[in-house]
Amino acid sequence: MTQQHNEKATRIALIGVGRIGVGHGAALVTIPDIHLTICDVDPHRAQQVADDLATQHPGTTVNHATPDEVFAHPEHYDGIVIATPTATHEELILRCAAAKLPFFCEKPVAVDLDGTLRCIRAVQAAGIASQIGFQRRFDPAYAEARRRVHNGELGEVHRVHMMTCDQNPPPEYFVAESGGIWRDCLIHDFDILRWVTGREVDEVFAYGAVRGADYFRTHGDVDEGVALLRMDDDTLVTAHTSRNNGQGYDVRMEISGTTANATVGLEPKVPLVSVEPGVTFPDDEPWVDFIARFRHCYDIELRAFVDVVRGITPSPCPIEDALEALHIALAVGKSREEGRPVKLSEIRQH
């Protein structure tokens, strides 16, 4: 559709306005000098979301288009935000590369390793900026834990414990296309582990089980998982994940060193219940899902992407960073399926 915009505005097209996409749209329209185009496979939904955002933020330019219209006229845009289902990411990233448009994409890059590598090669050949949606890198607590580790305030890190546990399981249609709990859920933990510690994973071993809905088994997935990871300096890491954590949405990271500990997520909304006499902590309602828990991080990461598009800063999470998190997720999945330890070198040799 016809583009009318402030010449100073940064022109962003948001593709996909499901639950997370609507939130991304709400974050983008709060950034000064933004011209936002809403795109979706359902043009009526795109129009409705665009109209709602324009009404909520008068003075901000918001319109709508189809993805095909956007890529037919790449000169009308400065960057793309991809918030569509996982199975569509690869095609859209390749289209961004062909159009030489910088992009932000929710994780994962693609449904498999081959697709991820195709995207990386295309992005590198095009010479465009990329940012993948590992939003925990923008959480103040994870950033503080990283600072303390890198400054030596914990001494020598020996142990890490992580978890990402959903209060309620996702619907079957999501499970069928998600890539599995290791790639969909724990991949965030794998990324933040590397980012906080500055170390790489050497070997993994994992167990998984289906304790809830049968459709997890139907789609080759599990709804409970535990992984043990050995880092390249012999730091031992445990990672737990669940789709059935009834007390609430639980995301934590505990880093233990020879002189101190740093724990992310130990705050009044952590979904724990103490049965110690006289202990009332925590004393707030638990988080119910990842959208609520990381809303502020999504806002910050999208502002960071706009700064990348504007040439102010380099990407804080380029597409190459997503590859190693995927390697870990694939190794964990392979370990669970084959019942043996798996070296990361087995996956990296692909």
N, C-alpha and C positions, 0 to 999 in steps of 0.2 A: 504494500500500500504506500501512498505518497508520504514521504518523510518531511515533516516540518519541525524544526528544532532550533534552539538557541545555538549559534555557531560555536560557543564555548563548551557546550554540553558534550559529555562523553556518552556515546550511543551504544547502549547495551541491549542485546536481545536475550531474553530469558526463555529457554525452551523447556516446557514441561511445567505444568502448574497443578500437580497433585499436592499432597499434604506438605512436603518439604519445599516444593516449588513456590507455593503460595507464600510461605514464610520468607523465602529468598526474595520474592517480589516486594514484600513489605519492608524488608531490610534495604533493598536497592533504592527504593523511592525516597528514603530518608537521606541519601547521600547528595550533597549539593552538586548542582550542574550535571544532573543525569537525565538523559532521555531514554526511557525504557519502552521496549517493545515486548509484548507478551505473546508467546507462541505455544500452541498445543495441537495435538492431533484432532482435538475437538474444538473447532473454531468458535462455537458458541460459548464454551467454557473460557477460552482465551479472551473473548470480548467481555464476558462478565467480570472476570478477574481484573482486566484492564480498567473497566468502568468503575469497579469498586475502589481500586487503588487511586484512580484519578479523583474520585469523590472524597476519599479520606485524606488526600494530600493535594489540595487545590494549589495550583501554580506549578505543579510538576507535570511534565509532558509524558503521558502514558498512552500508547496505542497498542494495536494488536495486528498480528500477521500469522501466516502459516510458516513452518520451517522452510518449505520450498521457496517461498517468497523472500525470506531472509537470505538464503544462500544464492538466489538468483541475482541479488544486488548487494554483494558484500561491501561495496564501496559506501553503502549507507550506514555501516556499523563499525564500531571500534573494538567490540569484544562480545563473546557469547558466554552465557551461563547455562550449563546443561544440568537439568534436574529431572530427567526422564528415567524410566525403568532401566535396570542394568543392561538388559539385552540390546538396548538401542545405543549405548554409549559409544561403542566402537565406530559404528557408521557415522555418528554425529561428529566425533573427533576427527575422523578422516575427512569429512566435509569441511571442518574448520581448517584443517591443514591445507586442503586443496584451495580454499578461499583465502588462505594466509590471514586468518582471523585468530587473535589470541582467545583463549577459552579457559573457563573454570568448569570442572566436571566433578560431580559427586563420585565417590568411590563406588565400585571398583572401575578401573579404566575399561575393562572388557570382561567377558564371561570366562575367559581362559587365558593361559599364558601366551599362546600364539597370537591371539587378538591384541593382547597388551603390547607385545613386541612389535606388531604391525603399526600400532598407534605411535609408539615411541619413535620408530624409524621415520614415520611420516611427519611427525612434529619436528624432529631434528632436521629433516630435509627441507621443510618449509621455513625453518628458522623463526618460528613463532613462540611466544610466551605461553606457558601452560601452568595451571594450578589445579591440584587435586584436593578434594574436600575432606581432608583429615583435620576436622575442626578442633580436636583436642589440643593441637599446637597453639591455639589462641586462647586457651583457658589459663587464667592467671595462676592457678594452683599447679598445673603441670609445668608452666613456665618457671615458677619458683623452685619446684623440685629439680628441674634441669639446672637452674643456676647453682643450687646448693651442691649438686653432684659434680658439676664441672669446676666449681670453686674449691672442691675438696672438703667441704664442710661436714660430710658424712664419714670422712675417712675413706677407707677402701670398701667399695660396695661389694657385698658378698651374696645378698639375697634380694629378690624382688617378688612380690605377689601382686597379681592383677586380677580384676574381674569385670565383666560386663554381663549383667543379668537383667533380662526384661521381666517386667511384672506379669505381662500376659503374652501368650504366643501370637505371632502374626497370622493372618488368614492363609489358607492353603494356596491361593493364587500367588501370593508373595513368595512363599517357600519354594514353589515350583520354579521360580525364575531368579531366586536370590543368589544362587551359587553355593548355598550351604552356610551353616553357622560359622565356620571358620573364616570364610571369605567375606561374609556379610557383616558379621558381628565382631568377632575377635580380631579382625584385621586392623581395627582401630587400636587395639592394645599392642599389636605387633609393631605398628608404626610408631606409637608413642614410646614404646620400650626403646627402640633405636634412637629416637630423638632425645629422650631424657638422658639415657646412659652414654650415648655416643659409641656404643659397642654393637657388634653384629652377632647374630645367632649362629651357632655352629651345628647343633644337633637337637632334635625334638623327639618326644614320645607322647602319644595321646590316647585317651580313652573317650568314647562317646556312647550315649545310650538314648533310647526313646522311652520316656517315662510318661509322656502325655498323649497328644493326638496322634493317631496312626498315620496321618498324612505326611508326617516327617519321614517315616520309614518308606512310605510309598515313593517319595521323591529322593530317596537315598541320603537323607539328612538325619541329624540327631537334634534333640532339644535339650540335652545336658552334655556338657563336655569339660574335660580337664586336660590340660597340656603341661608337660614339663619341658622346659627349654634350657639348654646349656649354652651360655654365651662364649665368645672366643677367648675370654679371660677366666673361664670356669665359674663365673657367677651363675647361680642357679635361680631359675624363674619358674613360678607356677602361674598358670592362667586358667581361670574358671569362667564358664559361660553357661547361661540357662535361658530358656524361654518361659519359665514357670515360677519366677521368684515372687510369690504372692504378696510379700510384705511391701514391695515397691521396686522401682528401677534402681539398680545398684551398680555404680561404677566407682572403682577404687584402684589405687596403685600405692603399694607400700614398699619403700626402698630402704633397706637396712644395711648400714655400713658399720665399720669397726668403731666409730665414735658417735654416730647419731643416726636417727631415722627421719624420713620425710614421708608423710602419708597424704595422698590426694583423695578427697572425697569424705574425709572424716569431719562432717559438719552437721548442723541440726536436722537436715533433711535426709541423712543417710538412713536407709531402711533396715535398721538394726533394732533389736529389742533386748535390753539388758535385764537379766533376772537377778542381778546382784542387789542385795538389800540396800535400800536408800538411794539407789542410782536411778535418776530420771532421764539422763541423756540417752538418745537424742529426744528433743522435745518440740519437734515441728513435724508437719505432715510430710511423708516421704514423697520423693519424685515419682511421677507416674510413667514417664517415658523419656526418651532421649531428646525429643523436641524441646520439652520444658527444661530439662537439665542443661542443655547446651545452647539455648536460644541466644545468649549473649555472644557465644563463640561464632555462631553462624553470621551474626551481624558484623563482627570484627573481621572475619575471613573474607567476606564479600567487599568490605571497604578496602582490605588489603589487595584484593584482585583489581579493583578499580584503580588503585595506585599503580599496580603492575601495568595495566592498560595505558595509563597516563604517562608511563615511563619514569615514575617517581622512585620506585623500588624494584628490585629483582623479585622473582616469584619466591614466596616462602615455602612452597611445596610443589616443585615442578614434577612433571609426569614421571621422570626417572626415579624419584623417591618412592612412588607407588609400586615399582617393580619388586623391590626387596621385601616389602610387606606382603606382597602376593606370594613371593617365594616361600616365606615362612608359613603362610596359610596353606599353601599347597603341600608343603612338607608335613604339616600337622595332619592334614586330611589323609595323606598317603600313609602316615604312621598309624592312624586310627583304622584305616581299611586293611592294612597288612599286618597289624599287630607287632610292629618292630620299631626300634629307633631308626630315624631317617636323618642322614646328614644333609645339610643345606646344599652341599656341593652336588648332590644327586639331582637337585632341582635346577641349580644354576647352570649345569652342563647342558641343559635343554637346547 
